[in-house]
Amino acid sequence: MIGLLLTLALGLAPAPAADPQTSAESAYAAGEYDDAAERFGALYEQTEDPAHKYAQAQALRLAGRDTEAADAYEVFITRADALLPTLDEETQATVTLMIGNAEVQARGCRERATPEREPEPTPEPAPEPEPPPPVVNRPATSDVLPPAPRRVDATAVTLWTTGGVAAVVGAVLVGTASARAAGTPMGSHDQWVEERTRARLQQQVGFAVLGVGGALLTGAVLRTVIVKRRRSQPVRVRAGL
């Protein structure tokens, strides 16, 4: 069990300050995402640990290098999928959540990295139409239909609720993991290593849940804006038709 967690988590074993993994994590925490991406990439080349590739993808995305980030996410997904059958149920659930977040982030990076299409050529102006026949005014009872009653968008509500819950849960996991790691008792060495390992794994799960929550909340915002624009358009009809 401990061996599998060491394979999938980001540097679970404690290391001195000069350790390459510690340096990569420090660069990530300091917002030096380009440096962190290079360091995590070197760690992956040395260990082939998919957790390092996931961390590299996160750093590349935050550095604005969307194409490279999408490639790194896809490598992580392939490697993690291959490992799933060898894991216990608890670890499978954690890795599956990380894979889902990686798929969402990879799609977003691909969309941002896709170049915009060139504008279509302006068509030649059409010949001016003949003047219409004179309009005969007809009595009308109403020029504008009354607005339709507002209906609750169940999809938007679901996205808001699920995304908010996921974001809160992810934040709590990350916060408690940091407190757990800082408050690890100085007992036996094995106990200290095990507590630090659990805290790191909990932190990774928290970041993954935060990513899923952010993606759901982004979808909720887009859904709300689209529905609001559609409902704000007035519907006009001709009287007597």
Secondary structure by P-SEA (a helix, b strand, c coil): caaaaaaccccccccccccaaaaaaaaaaacaaaaaaaaaaaaaaacccaaaaaaaaaaaaaacaaaaaaaaaaaaaaaaaaacccccaaaaaaaaaaaaaaaaaaaaaaaaaccccccccccccccccccccbbbbccccccccccccccccaaaaaaaaaaaaaaaaaaaaaaaaaaaaaacccccaaaaaaaaaaaaaaaaaaaaaaaaaaaaaaaaaaaaaaaaaaaabbbbbcccc
